[in-house]
Amino acid sequence: MTQYFDVFNGDADGICALHQLRLAQPLDATLISGVKRDIGLLAQVHAAAGDEITVLDIVMSKNHAALVTLLEAGAHVRYFDHHIPGDIPQHPHLDAYIDTDANVCTSLLVNRYLSGSQLIWAVVAAFGDNMADAARTAASPLDLNAAQLDELRSLGECINYNGYGDTLADLFFAPIDLYRVVHAYADPFEFIRADPAYQILRDGYAEDLVQAQAVPPIQVRSSGAVYLLPDATWSRRVSGVFGNRLATDHPERAHAVLTHKPGGGYVVSVRAPQTTKAGADVLCSSFATGGGRRGAAGINHLPEVELEEFVNCFYKIFEKN
């Protein structure tokens, strides 16, 4: 008997990508997700020959070994992602839909795959992934007014905000639970109006952002600014969306937001200047647990002794771009 698995990132892009697919192609599958930075998710899949796995917004390079194992076991894998993939296995059981363009997110790839049948949720995801221009461009066929686009932007940001945290305990909703709540709504405006989850996320996002905006940068230059947030649940939740807000407010600058980890070291979120959308992946990939895409990337664990090195590398890269 064929088993089905849906493996997805716990942020807005992963949740909305799966939501689109399952609105268009309903299927009862085992769901696997986690906090946004929990990207080694394919290792949790135990599949056999003939099983079907759909992967959404999970960087392939960090899952390469598990992917090869699953393919060699005879499983079929459909893989959608917009991060730098590394070596893509050449295998008849792998269908890879990869596009690393800085203005493409995974949900826009799924929208392309579905020929636009669930476009509005791809717009939500693009807003959540801090791709406002791409979101508005994609939304053009929907003929939405400015107020409606602003509602979709808020929804995308709130879903994305929920994905950040050191553990699931930091989040308002486990990503699998939030996906199930969202998936009850084909219309995002109905979700906004009717479901209490949206109000919970919107209020939490607003409160956490106020606290983050009260923290001054530890260093700021014309090319970029570096922020260090305290060891607190709110700071772990808001780190990524705070970086997005800084990038939107100062599009000519790069930004790094570091958050103390409970066990020591830092989690790092980096946003390249909106004017170039380049360099974030190069910076973060130069550190052991780093990776991402050109416009936005991160480091899962930066030891405290490497903070000075990180700041020096940050300015070396972005003062060139």
Disulfide bonds with the S-S distance in Angstrom:
none
